[in-house]
Amino acid sequence: MDSSQRPISMTTYSVPGKHATFLLAGCDRKTSGWASAVTGSVALLVTATSGLLYFDNASGPLGHYPHLLGTITGLCCGFLSGATVSTFTWWVARRSRVLLIVLVGAVCASAWVLWPRQIDVSESFFPRSNPRWACTGWSFRHYPPGTVDGVAITYCVGLEERIADG
């Protein structure tokens, strides 16, 4: 046996008339690589999108001229989270198929919840307070840098809920 290949333990259960083999250990390298690439890409996409909207923002923490620094910071956050999730997924996939399925489900659910969505917090261009949506997570205002007469958009990272008309 090649020392680079990890043995996969198998248990065969006898069923009357049939034999079924169940793999009890983790996935092979190809499956682990694909799973880690997919989950890492999803984490990179969601985190970089949120990071770019938050940091490359005239209303954000970097002030009125955030373009280069905000872009670099947002992309670095995305790459760091993508690499972390990818490495963790590869490690989990090599150990257990069941945990891999749970982790992929958790990453997909987290991506759906953490994707930044626009919420309506006023009735018109003028900031009249009559919100239509509320955010149960983190919300921030985004004003595109380099614009003079634009509209600030409020984003929700988390779950949003509709407020009844009234």
Secondary structure, DSSP 4 states (H G I P E B T S, - for coil): --TTSPP--EEEEEETTEEEEEE-S---HHHHHHHHHHHHHHHHHHHHHHHHHHHS-TTSTT-S--HHHHHHHHHHHHHHHHHHHHHHHHHHHTT-HHHHHHHHHHHHHHHHHHS-EEE--BSSSS--B--SEEESSEEEEE--TT-SS---EEEEES-EEEPPP-
